[in-house]
């Protein structure tokens, strides 16, 4: 828009990464180039380019000199003229010398100073390196695309559909996600305190794996790791080590399992990936598997745990009201209570995706695929 360029339609794009994926090659340019035995000059300068790009893409910290210059610009000290020093006298020799300004304490400025702006690594030399990388990046992408056969017309339509789907995205219940995160925070705080009491303070957080394993050793339980599968095998009794668990050890295992639920972290992903309008975009990756199946990025909606919540509206009513007791009172399709609040939250993930106003969601699935 700035230069009056016309909009580029989806049909006008061709993606070298999509083409590589459709040929069961890596999506990453360097890896695809190596798989195709590209010459070195056709590949990106990985180490140098990553260093330059990372340096220029992220804000830098303010240096002392940056802060001083900014302060002097907006509230320079009128006694020292912004230098931070004034003329004084050496009490021993009587000679003149520079001393810190008593008005600004040697800073060069005083009074109200606006917040520092965002600063970046900027220099002609740095940008020349970045531009050279960008030029080479285009050459490498073009070389990859030229080496590969184009997508068929039918597959091109699927790719274009993927672009439309990802640009449209799906709607989140943003307020509900924030409420779920509040529930997670409160529940984690309570369970962590319980774990600290159980271990007599030797373990402060469930993420302290080595400390946790050492504490279990003192209880007569040796763990190779604290992964969910290992803990489940002991808790359900399929692992012989679970036969003689004390109530304290069993509860500690349950706490480690509950506090380590990775599925609950998807609520954080939802918050991070939500656009200002509450929609998640770019969450599906075209031809993510060699069979052509989509894979996911970020929230990964097709990787949610298969739930057993019969009344999803009731569950989300309890979640959005932050009613943990109400959440604990929920039961599954068989009428059995859930193990804990975290389990309910993991099963309720699908309920965070909602239709936009005036629309309705329809759920369909292929059987036995």
ABEGO torsion letter per residue (X at the ends): XAAGBBBBBAAABBBAAAAAAAAGBBABAAAAAAAAGBBAAABBBAAAAAAAAAAAABBBBBBAAAAAAAAAAABBBAAAGGAGBBBBBBAAAGBBBBBBBAAAGGAGBBEBBBBBBBBBBBBAAAAAAAAAAAAAAAAAAAAAAAABBBBBAAAAAAAAAAAAAAAAEBBBBAAAAAAAAAAAAAAAAAAAAAAAAAAGGABABAABAAAAAAAAAAAGBBBABABAAAAAAAAAGABAAAAABBAAAAAAAAAAAAAABAAAAAAAAAAAABBAAGBBBGABBBGABAAGBBBBBEAGAAABBBBABABAAAAAAAAAAGBAAAAAABBBAAGBBBABAAAAAAAAAAAABBBBBGBBBBBBBBBGX
